Amino acid sequence: MSGTTGQGRRSQAERDAITVEIGYALVSATVVAVAVIGVVVAGPVIAFSLSEGTERVLLVVGGTLAAVAFFVRLATVLWRFSTREQTHRGQTRRGQGISGRTRGGQTLGVPSQPSQPGRTSPDS
């Protein structure tokens, strides 16, 4: 857990969210790769009568592009999740701290409105 230094342990909900996000990233990356193969290889092979050498070149180019698209999609989804998760964890940490400082008349780290509509905040 070297990546969580200073962040504490992850809750079960956070671990579940990470698992779901990894699964989503793998499935969506696979769909993108299959779509690239379909467009680059299968489309031209079905639409045109191509020589065996041309089909082989299309297969190599399509496979390469599909692999690149797979890893780009995978990295993009996981990076976006990581950024969103770090932002969420940072906001949670600030909200749990002792808030004695103020800026513009508003106490830092304390929400300006009650957490539930129709309810008053505990300090009112």
N, C-alpha and C positions, 0 to 999 in steps of 0.2 A: 504494500500500500504506500509506496513512496510518493505517488501522485496526490495523496490526500494529506500531506504534511501540513499541519496547522489548520486543517479543516475538520478534524474529528472523524468519527466513524460514520459511515453511511447507514441510513435507516433501511429497513426492508423495502419500503416504498421506493426509495431512491435506487436500490439494487434492481428491483423489478422494472423500473422505468428504463434503466440502462439496458437490461436484457431485451425488453420490447424494442427499444430503439436500434439495437444491434440487429435484431431479427428484421425489422423494417428496412434497415439499410441494406442488408443482404438480399432481401426479396426485391426491393425496388432496383437495386443495381443489376440483378439478374434479368429483370424485365427490360431494363434499358439495353443491356448487352444483347438479348434475344431480338429486340427491335432493330438494333443496328445490323445484326446478322441478316435479319429478314429484308431490310432495305438494301444493304450493300451486296449481299450474295444471292438470296433467294429471289428477290424481285427481278433482277436482270436475267438470271438463269431461266426463270419461268417465262418472262416476257420475250426474250430473244433466243434464237438458236445460236449458241456460242460454241467455239471450239473448246477442246479439252484443256488446252493450255490457258486460255482466257478464264475458264471456270476455276482452274487451280489458282491463278493470280487473284481472282476475286475472293476466293476462299481465304487465302493468306491475308490479303488486305482487310477483309471483313473480320477475320479472327483477331487481327491486331487492333483494329478500331474498336471491336467489341470489348477486348480486354482493357483497353485504355478507358473506354466509357464506363465499364464496370468499376474500376478503381477510382475514377474521378467521382462517380456518383456515391460510392461508398464513403470516400473521404469527405465529400461535401456534407452528406447527411450527418455523419458522426461529428464533424467539426462544428456544424450548426448546433447540434445537441449539446456538445461540450461547452460552447460559448453560452448558450441559454442556461445550462445547468450552473455554470460558474456565476453568472449574473444572479440567478435565483438564490444560490447558496450565500452569496455576498449580501443580498438584501435581507435574507433571513438572519444572518449574523448581526447585521446592524440593528435590526429590530429587536434582538434579544439583549443587546448591551445596555449598560446604564446610560441614561440619557440626561445629562445635566447641562449640556450645551444648547444654546439656542441660536437660531439664525433667522432674522426677520421676524422675531416674535414667536416663532414656531419651534418647539422642542424637537431636536434631531433624534431620529430613530423611533419616534412615536407617530402612528398614523394620525392624520388630522381629523378623521371621521371615525365613527364606530365601525367595528368589523362586520356588524350585522345591521341591515336596515331596520329601522323602527326601535332600535335599542340605543341607550345612551352609553357613552364611554365610561369606564370605571372611575375616572377622575372628575366627573361632572357632578 
